[in-house]
C-alpha cells in the first residue's frame, strides 16, 4: 500500500513538473521578413542571364534593338552596351 502511494506521488510530481516546465515557455512571435521588390524598366527587354561584375552578381538584359544592359541584383544600371 505504501509503495503504491509513493509511486502515485512520484508520478504526480513528475507530471506536474513537466506540465509547469512546458507551460512556462511563452510563445515567441517572429516578424515576417519580406524581400524588397526590385523593378526593372520594361525598355531593357528580356533577361539573358547572369554575369559576374566587380559589384557582385549582375543581370544581363537585351532590348529589341540588341542593346545590352548590365544591372546589379538591386536593379541599378551598371553598364549599357549599344549596338551600332
PEPEZI-V140207 format. One record per helix or strand of 3 or more residues. SS is the DSSP state (H for helix, E for strand). FROM is the first residue (numbers start at 1). TO is the last residue. If there is no record, write none. Layout:
ss=SS from=FROM to=TO
ss=SS from=FROM to=TO
This chain:
ss=H from=2 to=23
ss=H from=42 to=44
ss=E from=46 to=53
ss=E from=56 to=62
ss=E from=68 to=72
ss=E from=77 to=81
